[in-house]
Amino acid sequence: MSEEKVRVGRDRYLAQNNLELSSYTNRRFPVFFFKWPIWLPNPGFLPVHDLHHVVTGYSTGLIGEAEISAYELRGGCGSLMIYILCFGAIFFGLFVAPKRIWRAWRDSRGAHNLYGTEIPYDSLLEMSIGDLRQQLGVPRNGFAS
């Protein structure tokens, strides 16, 4: 999988989670509290956030979003809205799986994320997942393996 293109990994991630590329341009996006959606304004970073899922291997859902939030906080966030979302996800995740959230925080030390990258998004999609992981300081098989 690490030689697979990021685009292929992203498309698989979207399909596995019943998500669509069109969600990237929607004005709002849902954050689920159990099965109830809370609609928030789209800060425009969903494409990069989804690449973080591909690179790290963290899932969606409460625990996976808390794990990815720990990774994103360690690497710096792109906006105040993302900081708020990350802190919120971690807060709820700590009640459900504190050891996993702590491990995600610990493992992310020294890793980078794509918020603020100068690499064009289309160029990121053409990289191999392994190369992008190496560039970001993420282990060869991601964090969730």
C-alpha positions, 0 to 999 in steps of 0.5 A: 500500500505504501507505493500506492498513489495518494489519490487512490488511497484518498478515493478508497477512504472516501468510498469506505466512509460513504463520502464524496469529493463534492463534500469538499466544496459544501458550505457546511459539513456534519460532525456527528454526536452519536447519530445526530449531525451538528452542522458546522461551517466548512473551513476549506481544509477537508481535502487535506484532513482526508489525506491525513486519514490516508497517511496515518491510517486513523479511521473516522468515528469518534476515536479515529477523529480524536486520534487524527486530531491529536496528530493534527494538533501536534503538527499545527492547525490551519485555522482557529476552527480546526483547533476548536474541532481538534480540541473537541474531538480529543475531549470526547475521545478521551472519555471513550479511549484515553490510551489510544488518544494518548498514544496518538499524541505521543506517536505524533511527536516530531511528525508534520501535517499538511496544513500550511504545506506549499505543495499543491494538492494535485501534486500531493495526490500524485505522490506515493503514500509511502513518500508522503509518509516519509516526508511528514515523518509518519511511520512506513505503515502509518500510525494506526497499524 
